[in-house]
Amino acid sequence: MKNNNLFAALRAAFPDNLDEIAVETDNGLFYSWRDLERATAMLANLLKSLQLPAGSRVAVQVDKSVEAMLLYLATLRAGYVFLPLNTAYQSGEMAYFIANAEPAVVVCSRKNFGWVSKIAFGAGIWNVFTLDDDRTGSLLDRAAQCSDQHEIVHRQSDDLAAILYTSGTTGRSKGAMLSHGNMLSNAQVLKDYWGWRAGDVLIHALPIFHVHGLFVALHGALINGSKMIWLGKFDPQLVLQKLPEATVFMGVPTLYVRLLAEPGLNREACSNMRLFVAGSAPLLLETFNAWQERTGHTILERYGMSETAMLTSNPYEGERRGGTVGFALPGVSVRIHGDAGRALSAGEIGGIEVKGPNVFQGYWRMPEKTKEEFSADGFFKTGDVGKIDDRGYISIVGRSKDLIISGGYNVYPAEIEACVNDMQGVAESALVGVPHPDFGEVGVAVVVARPGSVVNPDQILAVLKSQLANFKIPKKCFVVEELPRNTMGKVQKNLLREQYGALFV
């Protein structure tokens, strides 16, 4: 019987010569493919020795390191369920995740062991280990005593492999359940769609508690047997230094903006590069164009989320259109639906829905919420609002929860933000809806000026009035030093709504 464990597929892609370098770190360490094989076997044997119940969750909140990546792979290898947690989470959030997921194992950094272990022990979880980014911790001490031989545990395609908690910008975080088949299908599709080839080298500069770094980047390199240049944290100067040794880079838009601020970014620095991929947050058209001009490369923007992994992408071969997220990936169906499930025509704005082997199994222990988020014919309602043009390119207009209904009219923030971002002296902007006694809801624009520029809020509103229908014009405009963002670079509009929510009440 075929083993559909995701790790089995990744392991099968290792090169024949296991002594080749698999990972090179930013502090001068080198890991061979044999090191990856042996280390994952030892960690898997450690998990096996704990005699955990089938389907046990392994919750991990540690700083980025190769060993943390090996723990993820070992969890798959041993047939358990990986639960990555953002390193920014504090005690209240961790208490919720541990109570909700009921992991059998918790791994944290040593500096957090005191309070994390207290939460875990209080929940009846006694397997608490430490792991730091300097290759120390009780997890590695224990694993060192284990055999480096391990037979990969058999898993079916629909067996649970990971639970990713959503960012929780509205209500409590939900645990998206991803199977071995969900992630393997996505990795295989992207390997072909993005033209991965022999000799590719990936610069891995993303966090590994999120889809982008843990699944898209990591699985992409591993299923191609490609070397990774592993950066513990994003450093634009170090990335520039390493570009001549690499062929693939993946980043959130903020990373591209920071690289564009480096004088050394030019065509020569990128001459060995094959592909730059952006995602996790909208890429401004200005960044897209500036990157093309400076480097001669066109960024490939794609679209994914915790519940679906990647669902669309601009083409590798063919026109990559700025301001769009490309086409539905092979084997994935994407549609735009209006009110009451009405299918929309090209160019019409509505809810983005998706169906395919990449789509998650549902939310952990939330059957009613899961049912609510799927259509009767099995499409997942992403919560994003967008449109498909007559050529099939998909554009995201915003989140459905960000939609502003002002005086009965729909206002899509992305449309207003695009106008503001085009104005002289503006670096970026965000539009949020806040309560209003007459209109029910109105827009408030929050704007960041370019360095050295002065932006007048009244002037911004005046320009908008000359360009847009009156119901779309924000009632207030504020200029701030920066927009609040989460660790993946997404603007936290929920915080802006809280900040300005009482303006008109």
N, C-alpha and C positions, 0 to 999 in steps of 0.2 A: 504494500500500500504506500502511495506517494506521501512523503512528509510535507505538508503545506505550512510548516513553521516558517515564518518570514526569515528567521536567522539561517535556516537551511539554504534558502535561495541566495542570501548575501554571502554565506560561506562558500557556496559553489562557485561564486564569481571571483574568489581570491585567485591571484595569479599562480601558475604552476610552481614558480620559485618563491617559496614562502619567506626567503631571507631578503627579498626586496623590501625597500622602505615603504611602509604604509602610511605613517604619520610622522611629520616633522613638526616640533613645537617651537613656539617663539622664545623658549628658554634653552634651546640647543639640544633637546632630547630627540631621539629617533626610535620609533617603534616599527618592527618588522611585521609582516603578515603572520609570521609564526608567533610573535609576541601576542598579537590579537587572538589567535587561536588558543594559545595556552592560557592567557589571562581570563578569557571568557569562560573557558572550561573550569578553571579553579573557582571563579566567582559563582558559576552555576552549581558546582559541587557544594559550595558553602550553603547556597540557598536550599539545595536538596537535603543537606544534613540537618536543616532546621525542621524537617518533616512537616512542611506547611500543607494545609488543605489544598485540594485542587482549586485553581482559579484565584489563588491568593494574590492580593495587591502588594506591590513593593513601592512605597511612597518615598520620593527622593527630593530633598531640597538642599542642594550643594552648589558651590561655585563650579564654573565650567572647568573641566579637566579631561584629559584622555581617559583617566580611570573612571570618571563619571559616565563617559560614553561606553566604556567597556561594561560597566554595571548594567546599562540599558540593554546591551546586546546579550549579556549573560542572563538577564531576566527573561528575554525572549527565548533564549536557548534552553532554559530550564522549564519553559512552558508556563511561566507566571505572567502577571499583568503589571506593566510598568505605569507608574503614576508620577510624572514629572511636575514639580511645583516651583513656581517663580521664587527666586531668591529674595524678592522684595516683600514677600508675605510676612506678616507679623503674627503675634500669638492668637489674636481673635480669628484671623483667617485660617491659620493652621489648625486651630481647634475645630473649626467647621469642616475642613477637608478630612481630617482624621476621623471625626465622628461620622461623616457621610460615607466615606469610602471604606472605613474599617480595614485598613491595611494590616497585613500580618507582619510586615517589616517596615521600619522607618529608618532612613539614612539621612543624616544632617551633618553640617559642618561642626567642628569641635567647639567653636565659639558659641554656637546655639544649643549645644547639647543639654545644658541645664534646663532651659525652659521647654525645649521640644520634647525631651524625655519625660518631663513632668506631665505634659499633655498626653503623651503616648501611654505612659504607665497608668494614668488616670482612666484611660479608655481600655485598659486591659491588654495593651500591646507591650510585650516584653522584649521583642527583638529590635533593639534600637542600636544602630551602629553610627560611627562617625567616618567622614571622608573629607579630606581637605585637598586643595589644588596643588599641594607640594608632595603628593604621593604618600601621605601619612594618614593614619586613622585606624580605628579598630576593625573596620571592614577588611582592609588589606592585610592587617595582622592575622585575622582569622583565615582569610582566603589563602594565605601563604602556606598554611598547614594542609591544604586540600590537594588532591590529585590534579594533574594537568591533562587528564584524559576524561572525556565526557561525551556520551552519546546524545545527540540533539533529540530532545523530547518531541514525539509526534504530536502535531496539531492539525486540526481541520481548518479550512479557509475561513469559516465563520466563527472560529474560537476567538475569544477576546484576547487582544495583545496589549492594549494601552487604554488608559482613560485620561483624556485631556480636559481639564476644567476650563470653561470659558471665562473671559475676563470679568464677567459679572458687572457690566456697566449699568444693567437694569436688574435689580433683585439679586438673589443669591446665585452664585456660580453654579453652572450645570456641568456634570461630568459626561463628556461625549465619549461613547464607547466605540473604539476602532478595533477591527478584527485583523488577523494576519492577512487575510485576503484583501481587505480594504487597502492596506499599506503596500502590499506587494504589487497589486494591480497598478497602483499609482506610480510606484517606482519604475516598473517595466515600461509603462506608457511614456513617462518623461525621459527615460533613457533613449528611446527612439525619437521622440518628438523634439528633443533638444540636441540631438546629434552627438551624444556622448561617444567618444572614440578612444582607441588605444593611445596611451601616452598623455591623456588629459590629467591635469593636476588642479585640484580645487583649493582656493583660499577659503578656509572656514573661519569666519569672523563673527558668527551669530551666536546668540545664547542657545542652549540645548534643552530648554524647558518648554519649547514652543514648536509648532508644526514646521516652521521655516527652517530652523537650524537642525532640529532633531530628525525630521523625516525627509524634507525636500533635499537639503544639502547633504546630510549624512548618508541617507539611502542612495542618493544619486551617485556619490563617489564609490560607495561600497559595492553596489550592484554592477558597477563598471570596472571594479578592481583598480580604482584610481587612487593615487597618492593624495593625501590632504596636507596642506600647510595649516597648522592648527594655532589659532590666536586665542589666548585666554580672554582678551578684551579687544574690541575694535580700536586700532590705532592707525589713523590715516597715513602717517609717515611710514609705518612699518608695512602697511598694505602696499604703498607705492614701491617700497624697497623689494617686496616679494613678487610684484606683478610680472617681472621678466622670467620668473621661475614657474609661473602658473599659466593656466589656460582658461579657467572658469572662476568667476566670482559671483556670489549671491549676497544681496544686501537689501535692507529696508531703505526707503528714500532718503532718510536722514544721513545714512552713511555716504550716499552719493553726493549729497550737498556738502558734507565735510571734506570729501575727497576733492571736489571742485574748488574748495578754498585753498588747496595746496598748489603752490606755484609749479611744483615738479610734475603735475599731471599733464601729460601731453601724448601725442601720437607715438613717440618713441618709447615711452614708459609702458604703453599698452600694446606694443607691436607683436608680442608673443601670445596675447590674449585671444581667445576664440569667442567667449560668451560672457556677457554681463546680464544678470537676472535681477529684477526688482519685484518686490511684493510686500505684503503685510500692511501696507498703508498706501493711499493714492500717491502716485508720482506726478508732481507738477509738470506741465508741458514745458515750462521754462527750464527745469532740470533736465528733462529728456533732450531738449534742443541743445542746451549748453554742453551736455556730455558728448553728443554727436559731433559738435563743432570742435571741442577740445581734443577728443581722443580718436575720432574717426569711427567709433563703434556706436551702434544703435542699441540702447538698452532694451532687453526683452522683458516686458511687463506681463505678469500672470496674476491669477486670482484664485485664492483658496481660503479655507477657514478650518477651524478645529474639527468641525463635523464632516467635512468632505475631503480633506487634504486638498490637492489641486484640482480645479474643475475647468478652468479655461487658461489659455496661453496665447500670446502673440506667436506667430510662426517662427521657426528657426530659419527655414527657407521661405522667402516671401516678405511682403511688406509688414514691418512692425509699426503699428500706428500709435503715435503718442496720444494720450488721453483715453486709450481703450485697453482692455485686458484680453484682446484677441478673440479666438474662437473656442467653442467647447472642445475639450480634449477628445481624442478618439475613444469611442465606447461610452462617452458621457453625453447625456441629453440635457440641454439647458433651454428653458423657455421663459417668456415674460408673460405674467398673468395680471389681469386687472381685477377690479372688484367683482365679487361673486364668481371667481374662477373663469372670467372671460379671457380667452386667448387674444393677445394683442398683435397688431401688425407691426411691420418694420418701422422703427422710429418712435413708436409709442412707448411711454414710460409706465412701468409697472413693477410688480414684485418678481425677483429672480428666483426661479425654482430649478432644482437639479435632481437627476436620477442617474445611477450608474454604480459600478462595482466599488467605486471609491467612497460612496456615501455611508456614513456611520450606521451603527445598529440601533441607536437611540440614546437617550440620556439615562445615566446610571440611577436606578431606583426612582425614576420619574416616568412611569408609564403613561400617565395622563398628559404630561407635557410633551412626551414623544409623539403621542397620537395627534395632539394639537398641531404639531409642526410638520406633519406630513399630509399631503392631499389624498383624496380617496383613491387616486390612481398611482400612489407611491412616490410622488415627487416631494423632495424636502424643500420647505420654504426657508430660503436663506436669511430672510429679514433684510436683504439688500434690495435697493430699488435701482432699476437700470433700463437699458434699451438695447435693441439689436438693430444695426443699420441694414441697408439692403444688400450689403456685401457679407453680412454675417458677423461683423466685428461687434463685440459686446462692450458697452460702456456702463460704468457704475455711477449713478447719480447721487447716491447716499444710502444711509440706513433708513428703513421704514420708521424706526423710532425717532429719527432725526427730522422726518417730514414735519413741516410746520403748516397747520391748517389755520389760516388767518382770515376771519370773516367769511368762512366757507370756501375759500380758495386754497388750493395746494401750492405750497412754496417749497421748492427743492433747494436745499442749502448749496449744493455743488454748483448750481447755475450762478447764484449770487457770488459765491466765493471765487469762481472763475473770473467774473467781471472785476472784483476787487483786486485779485492777484495780478491782473494786467495793468493796474494803475501805477503810475510813476512813484517810485520810492517804497512800494509795498513788497515785503518779503513773502508773507503768507497771511491767510485769514481763516476765520471760522465763523459760521453763522449758526446760532442756536435759537430755538423757540422758547419764549417765556410767557407765563400767564398774563392776560390783559383783560380788563373788565368789559371793554366794548367788543373787541375782535376775538375774544377767546384765547388767542395766542398771537404773538408778533415776533418778528425777528430782531435779534441783537447781533451786530457785527463786532467781532473782536479781531483786531488787526495788529500785525507785527511789522514795524518799519525795517527797511534795509539799514545796515550799519552806515552811519553818517547822514542818513536821510531824515527829514522831518515830515511827518504825515499829519494832515489836518482832518479830524473826524467829520467835520461839517462839509468839507470839500469832497470827501468820499461819498457822502450821502447825496450831495448835489450832482456828482457825476452819475451815480446810479439812477437818479431820477430822470436823467437825460437818455438813459439806455433801456430801462425796464419799466414794466407795468407798475402802477402805483402800489398795488397790493403786495408786490414783492420787495418793496423798499424797507430795509430795517428801520425800526423806530429810534434806535440808538446805535451809536458806534463808539467803540473804545479802542484806544491804542495802548498796547501792553508790550513789555520787553520780550516775553515768550509765551507760547501756548503750552498748557499742561499736556504731557505725553506719557504713555505707558512705556515699558521697556522695549516694546517692538516699534516704537515711533508713532503709534496711532494717537491722534489728538483725543484727549478725554473730554468729550463734549458734556458728559454728565456733570463734570466738575464746573464747567462754565455755566451750565444751566442752574446749578446750585448757587453759584456766585452772583448771578444776575437775576435770579428768579423772583426777587421781591421788588424789582424796579417799578412796576406799574400796579402792584397790589396794595 
